[in-house]
Amino acid sequence: MTKRNTHQVKVGGVALGGGAPVVVQSMLNAPASDVEANLDQVARLAKAGCEVVRMAIPSQADMRAFEQVCARSSLPVVADVHFDARIAMEAAWRGAAKLRINPGNIGGLAKADMVIDAARGAGIPVRIGVNAGSLDKDLASRGDLSTAQKLVASATSYVRHFVGERGFRDIVVSAKAHDVPQTVETYRLLSEAMPDIPLHIGVTEAGTAMQGIIKSAAGLGILLDEGIGDTLRISLTDDPMLEVRAAWQLLGALGLRARGPEIISCPTCGRCQVDLISIAKQVEERLASVEKPLKVAVMGCVVNGPGEAKDADVGIAAGAGVGALFRNGRIVRKVDEADIVEALMQEIESL
């Protein structure tokens, strides 16, 4: 894997691009006017490992709430603005760490210029976010281009304006579709067309938890393995905390970043003589608040016991009414089936 060497921007105190680790993002979904609800969500997202959070500002009436969230948030807050350039401009001086706009629906290049001036004055970056469902009408109607080519043409035209014509280089680009192959093709083309621009990757409108995680892992896994992507959001119709957990698990599976335990557990079969599914779920729940990157094995029989999971830091291999507790492939003691979870947690705490 060779990661692209992009221009680095700063989102608050978080470095994005330029060799920095892939940044995990999510988006608040509490009412924009409810300051405390949004701050509560920020705190829970931060605890889950979120590094940058985005907040929609639907109207001018939500601006004071946005300012309070920015002032009290433990995470950099990105202002997500559509249709009204004046809101984006005001968000810049109200404390936004970054602005996210879609130039296609912000009102054209003249309005985009107003946003550029505000961001430049505040010293913050702008994400140029184009989506398959909101392309410029002239570009969307072209039958000679694929969806990916249309997205890239849209994004590159705006980048030329921001960087080439306005000299504003602190930008991040995204170009999303809900279709996985289209998303992969789009970002591959973008990385070729603008190799120095940091990219925010994601599959938009990916769906509910199971479908959304699978689609995101499939598309983003390919891109990340090819060194494409400086920051990501796994978009789910679900609790934003799940987005963050899924993002970290994806980065961990690819060996890019590690946060929290990795559970190694067998899929069960006719040899299993304990309720391994229940045991594994209990272990997963108990480990949800642990940040240290450990490998924890939960195995259902001796076939998939210490041998298959010898690289685990700690684990359990269950038999008929009993479990063998092991560290680094060596059995340290045996416990009754009823005590398996508690014994395993005690062993983990002792590390």
C-alpha positions as CSV (number, residue, x, y, z in Angstrom):
1,M,0.0,0.0,0.0
2,T,1.4,3.4,-1.0
3,K,-0.6,6.3,0.4
4,R,-0.9,9.4,-1.8
5,N,1.1,12.4,-0.6
6,T,-1.6,15.1,-0.5
7,H,-1.6,18.7,0.6
8,Q,-2.2,18.8,4.3
9,V,-5.0,20.9,5.8
10,K,-5.9,21.5,9.5
11,V,-9.4,20.9,10.8
12,G,-9.1,22.5,14.2
13,G,-6.2,20.6,15.7
14,V,-6.6,17.6,13.4
15,A,-4.2,17.2,10.5
16,L,-5.8,15.8,7.4
17,G,-3.8,14.6,4.4
18,G,0.0,15.1,3.9
19,G,0.9,11.7,5.4
20,A,-1.4,12.1,8.5
21,P,-3.4,9.0,9.5
22,V,-6.8,8.5,8.0
23,V,-9.2,10.7,10.0
24,V,-12.5,9.2,11.3
25,Q,-15.6,11.4,10.9
26,S,-19.3,11.2,11.7
27,M,-22.2,13.6,11.6
28,L,-24.6,14.8,14.4
29,N,-28.2,14.0,13.9
30,A,-29.8,15.8,16.9
31,P,-32.0,18.8,16.0
32,A,-29.7,21.7,15.0
33,S,-31.4,24.0,17.6
34,D,-30.8,21.7,20.5
35,V,-27.4,22.6,21.9
36,E,-27.3,20.2,24.8
37,A,-28.4,17.2,22.7
38,N,-25.7,17.9,20.1
39,L,-23.0,18.3,22.7
40,D,-24.1,15.1,24.4
41,Q,-23.7,13.4,21.0
42,V,-20.3,15.0,20.5
43,A,-19.1,13.6,23.8
44,R,-20.3,10.1,23.0
45,L,-18.8,10.2,19.5
46,A,-15.5,11.4,20.9
47,K,-15.5,8.5,23.4
48,A,-16.1,6.1,20.5
49,G,-13.1,7.5,18.6
50,C,-14.6,10.1,16.3
51,E,-12.0,12.8,15.4
52,V,-14.0,15.3,13.4
53,V,-17.8,15.9,13.6
54,R,-20.1,17.5,11.1
55,M,-23.2,19.5,11.9
56,A,-26.0,20.6,9.5
57,I,-27.2,24.1,9.7
58,P,-30.6,24.1,8.0
59,S,-31.4,27.8,8.6
60,Q,-30.2,31.1,9.9
61,A,-32.2,30.5,13.0
62,D,-29.9,27.7,14.0
63,M,-26.7,29.8,13.9
64,R,-26.6,30.7,17.6
65,A,-26.9,27.1,18.6
66,F,-24.2,26.1,16.1
67,E,-21.9,28.8,17.6
68,Q,-22.5,27.4,21.1
69,V,-21.8,23.8,20.0
70,C,-18.5,24.9,18.4
71,A,-17.4,26.8,21.5
72,R,-18.1,23.9,23.8
73,S,-17.3,20.9,21.6
74,S,-14.3,18.7,22.3
75,L,-14.1,17.9,18.6
76,P,-13.6,20.2,15.6
77,V,-17.0,21.0,14.2
78,V,-17.6,21.1,10.4
79,A,-20.5,23.3,9.2
80,D,-22.6,21.4,6.6
81,V,-24.3,24.0,4.5
82,H,-26.5,23.7,1.4
83,F,-28.3,26.4,-0.7
84,D,-27.4,29.5,1.4
85,A,-23.9,30.9,1.1
86,R,-24.7,33.4,3.8
87,I,-25.1,30.7,6.3
88,A,-21.7,29.2,5.3
89,M,-20.1,32.6,5.6
90,E,-21.5,33.3,9.0
91,A,-20.6,29.8,10.2
92,A,-16.9,30.5,9.4
93,W,-16.7,33.4,11.9
94,R,-19.0,31.6,14.4
95,G,-16.4,28.9,15.1
96,A,-16.6,26.3,12.3
97,A,-13.4,24.3,11.9
98,K,-14.2,23.6,8.3
99,L,-17.0,24.3,5.8
100,R,-18.7,21.7,3.7
101,I,-20.5,22.9,0.6
102,N,-21.7,21.6,-2.7
103,P,-20.9,24.4,-5.1
104,G,-23.6,23.0,-7.5
105,N,-26.4,23.9,-5.0
106,I,-24.8,26.8,-3.1
107,G,-25.7,29.2,-5.9
108,G,-22.9,29.1,-8.5
109,L,-19.4,30.3,-8.5
110,A,-20.2,33.8,-7.4
111,K,-21.7,32.5,-4.2
112,A,-18.8,30.0,-3.9
113,D,-16.4,33.0,-4.0
114,M,-18.2,34.5,-1.0
115,V,-17.6,31.2,0.9
116,I,-13.9,31.2,-0.2
117,D,-13.4,34.7,1.1
118,A,-15.1,33.8,4.5
119,A,-13.0,30.7,4.9
120,R,-9.8,32.5,4.0
121,G,-10.6,35.2,6.5
122,A,-11.2,32.6,9.2
123,G,-8.2,30.5,8.3
124,I,-10.3,27.3,7.8
125,P,-10.5,24.7,4.9
126,V,-13.5,24.0,2.7
127,R,-14.7,20.6,1.6
128,I,-16.0,20.6,-2.0
129,G,-18.6,17.9,-1.8
130,V,-20.3,16.8,-5.0
131,N,-22.9,14.0,-5.1
132,A,-24.3,11.9,-7.9
133,G,-27.8,13.1,-7.1
134,S,-27.1,16.8,-7.2
135,L,-24.9,17.4,-10.3
136,D,-25.2,20.5,-12.4
137,K,-28.1,20.0,-14.8
138,D,-26.0,20.5,-17.9
139,L,-23.4,17.9,-16.7
140,A,-26.1,15.5,-15.4
141,S,-27.8,15.4,-18.8
142,R,-24.7,14.4,-20.8
143,G,-25.1,10.9,-22.2
144,D,-21.4,10.6,-23.3
145,L,-20.1,10.3,-19.7
146,S,-20.5,7.7,-17.0
147,T,-21.7,8.8,-13.5
148,A,-18.1,8.6,-12.3
149,Q,-16.9,10.8,-15.1
150,K,-19.6,13.3,-14.4
151,L,-18.7,13.5,-10.7
152,V,-15.0,13.9,-11.5
153,A,-15.7,16.6,-14.1
154,S,-17.8,18.5,-11.6
155,A,-15.2,18.2,-8.8
156,T,-12.3,19.1,-11.0
157,S,-14.0,22.2,-12.4
158,Y,-14.6,23.5,-8.9
159,V,-11.0,22.7,-7.8
160,R,-9.7,24.6,-10.8
161,H,-11.8,27.6,-9.7
162,F,-10.9,27.4,-6.0
163,V,-7.1,26.7,-6.5
164,G,-6.3,28.0,-10.0
165,E,-8.5,31.1,-10.1
166,R,-8.9,32.1,-6.5
167,G,-5.6,30.7,-5.1
168,F,-7.4,29.0,-2.2
169,R,-5.6,25.7,-1.7
170,D,-7.0,24.5,1.7
171,I,-9.6,22.3,0.3
172,V,-10.8,18.7,0.7
173,V,-12.8,17.0,-2.1
174,S,-15.5,14.3,-2.0
175,A,-17.5,12.9,-4.8
176,K,-20.0,10.3,-3.6
177,A,-22.6,7.9,-5.0
178,H,-24.7,5.2,-3.3
179,D,-23.4,2.6,-5.8
180,V,-20.2,0.9,-4.7
181,P,-18.6,0.3,-8.2
182,Q,-19.4,3.9,-9.2
183,T,-17.9,5.2,-6.0
184,V,-14.7,3.2,-6.4
185,E,-14.3,4.3,-10.0
186,T,-15.0,8.0,-9.1
187,Y,-12.3,8.1,-6.4
188,R,-9.8,6.3,-8.6
189,L,-10.3,8.9,-11.3
190,L,-10.1,11.7,-8.8
191,S,-6.9,10.5,-7.3
192,E,-5.4,10.5,-10.8
193,A,-6.8,13.8,-11.8
194,M,-5.8,15.7,-8.6
195,P,-3.1,13.6,-6.8
196,D,-2.2,16.4,-4.3
197,I,-5.8,17.2,-3.1
198,P,-6.9,15.4,0.1
199,L,-10.0,13.2,-0.4
200,H,-12.9,12.6,1.9
201,I,-14.2,9.1,1.0
202,G,-17.6,7.5,1.6
203,V,-20.5,5.7,0.1
204,T,-23.4,8.1,0.4
205,E,-26.9,6.9,1.4
206,A,-25.4,3.5,2.0
207,G,-28.5,2.3,4.0
208,T,-29.3,0.8,7.4
209,A,-26.6,-0.8,9.6
210,M,-26.0,-4.2,7.9
211,Q,-26.3,-3.1,4.3
212,G,-24.5,0.2,4.9
213,I,-21.5,-1.3,6.7
214,I,-21.1,-4.0,4.0
215,K,-21.3,-1.5,1.1
216,S,-19.0,0.9,2.9
217,A,-16.5,-1.8,3.8
218,A,-16.5,-3.1,0.2
219,G,-16.0,0.3,-1.4
220,L,-13.8,2.1,1.1
221,G,-11.8,-1.0,1.8
222,I,-10.7,-1.2,-1.9
223,L,-9.9,2.5,-1.9
224,L,-7.9,2.5,1.3
225,D,-6.0,-0.5,0.3
226,E,-5.0,1.4,-2.9
227,G,-3.8,4.3,-0.7
228,I,-6.8,6.5,-1.6
229,G,-8.5,8.5,1.1
230,D,-7.4,10.9,3.8
231,T,-10.6,11.0,5.8
232,L,-13.7,8.9,5.8
233,R,-17.3,8.6,7.1
234,I,-19.2,5.4,7.1
235,S,-22.7,6.8,6.5
236,L,-25.5,4.7,8.1
237,T,-29.2,5.2,8.8
238,D,-28.4,4.4,12.4
239,D,-26.8,5.7,15.5
240,P,-23.7,7.8,14.6
241,M,-21.7,5.9,17.2
242,L,-22.0,2.8,15.0
243,E,-20.5,4.7,12.1
244,V,-17.4,5.4,14.2
245,R,-17.1,1.9,15.5
246,A,-17.4,0.5,12.0
247,A,-14.8,3.0,10.6
248,W,-12.3,1.9,13.2
249,Q,-12.9,-1.7,12.6
250,L,-12.4,-1.2,8.9
251,L,-9.1,0.7,9.4
252,G,-8.0,-2.0,11.9
253,A,-8.8,-4.8,9.5
254,L,-6.7,-3.2,6.8
255,G,-3.8,-2.6,9.3
256,L,-4.0,1.2,8.9
257,R,-4.9,2.2,12.4
258,A,-5.9,0.3,15.6
259,R,-8.3,1.4,18.3
260,G,-10.0,-1.0,20.7
261,P,-9.9,-4.8,20.9
262,E,-10.2,-7.1,17.9
263,I,-12.4,-10.1,18.7
264,I,-11.3,-13.4,17.0
265,S,-14.2,-15.8,17.3
266,C,-15.1,-19.0,15.4
267,P,-18.4,-19.3,13.5
268,T,-19.5,-22.3,15.5
269,C,-20.4,-25.8,14.3
270,G,-21.6,-29.1,15.6
271,R,-18.5,-29.6,17.7
272,C,-19.4,-26.6,19.9
273,Q,-20.8,-27.6,23.3
274,V,-21.4,-24.1,24.8
275,D,-23.6,-21.1,23.8
276,L,-20.6,-19.5,22.1
277,I,-22.7,-16.9,20.3
278,S,-24.0,-15.5,23.6
279,I,-20.6,-15.6,25.1
280,A,-19.0,-13.7,22.2
281,K,-21.7,-11.1,22.3
282,Q,-21.2,-10.6,26.1
283,V,-17.5,-10.2,25.5
284,E,-18.1,-7.7,22.7
285,E,-20.4,-5.6,24.9
286,R,-17.9,-5.7,27.8
287,L,-15.1,-4.6,25.6
288,A,-17.0,-1.7,23.9
289,S,-15.4,0.9,26.2
290,V,-11.9,-0.5,26.0
291,E,-9.6,1.6,23.8
292,K,-6.4,-0.4,23.9
293,P,-5.8,-2.5,20.7
294,L,-5.9,-6.1,22.0
295,K,-6.6,-9.3,20.2
296,V,-9.2,-11.3,22.2
297,A,-10.1,-14.8,21.1
298,V,-13.4,-16.5,21.8
299,M,-13.3,-20.1,20.5
300,G,-15.9,-22.8,20.7
301,C,-13.8,-26.0,20.8
302,V,-10.2,-27.3,20.9
303,V,-10.1,-27.4,17.0
304,N,-10.2,-23.6,16.9
305,G,-8.6,-23.2,20.3
306,P,-5.2,-21.8,21.2
307,G,-3.6,-23.1,18.0
308,E,-5.8,-21.1,15.6
309,A,-5.7,-18.1,17.8
310,K,-2.1,-18.3,19.0
311,D,-1.5,-14.7,18.0
312,A,-4.2,-13.4,20.3
313,D,-3.1,-11.6,23.4
314,V,-5.7,-13.5,25.5
315,G,-8.6,-15.9,24.8
316,I,-10.8,-18.7,25.8
317,A,-11.3,-22.1,24.2
318,A,-14.6,-23.7,25.4
319,G,-15.4,-27.4,25.9
320,A,-18.3,-29.2,27.6
321,G,-19.0,-27.1,30.6
322,V,-15.5,-25.7,30.8
323,G,-13.3,-23.1,29.2
324,A,-9.5,-23.1,28.8
325,L,-8.1,-19.6,29.3
326,F,-4.9,-18.8,27.3
327,R,-2.4,-16.1,26.7
328,N,-0.4,-15.9,23.5
329,G,-1.3,-19.5,22.7
330,R,-0.4,-21.0,26.2
331,I,-3.1,-22.3,28.5
332,V,-2.9,-20.6,31.9
333,R,-6.0,-22.1,33.7
334,K,-9.4,-23.6,33.2
335,V,-12.7,-22.2,34.4
336,D,-16.4,-23.4,34.6
337,E,-18.6,-22.4,31.6
338,A,-20.6,-20.0,33.8
339,D,-17.4,-18.1,34.7
340,I,-15.9,-17.9,31.2
341,V,-16.8,-14.2,30.4
342,E,-15.9,-12.9,33.9
343,A,-12.6,-14.9,33.9
344,L,-11.7,-13.6,30.4
345,M,-12.4,-10.0,31.4
346,Q,-10.3,-10.3,34.5
347,E,-7.4,-11.6,32.4
348,I,-7.9,-8.7,30.0
349,E,-7.8,-6.2,32.8
350,S,-4.6,-7.7,34.1
351,L,-2.8,-6.9,30.9
